[in-house]
Amino acid sequence: MNLNRLHSLAISESGFIFDPTTGNSFTSNETGKYILDSLISGLDEEGIIDKIFQEFSASKIEIENDYNDFMQRLRLYHLVENN
């Protein structure tokens, strides 16, 4: 997975995301921001899901679904690419 574009994003504490490459902006909830921050820091899918599971009160299935939905949105916005 190519995550290069994520490193150029400006992400505020409140979840406002600005992509300087395109000028587009997005908003994210707390979980989405947590996933973005974790991806940028180098965690893989399993590490991110485990980290969220430890910090939030949700089932692994719910976390996996949220992760997959958020990753689909990142692909839709061309912020991540499958290699």
Order of alpha helices (4+ residues) and beta strands (2+ residues): beta-beta-beta-alpha-alpha-alpha
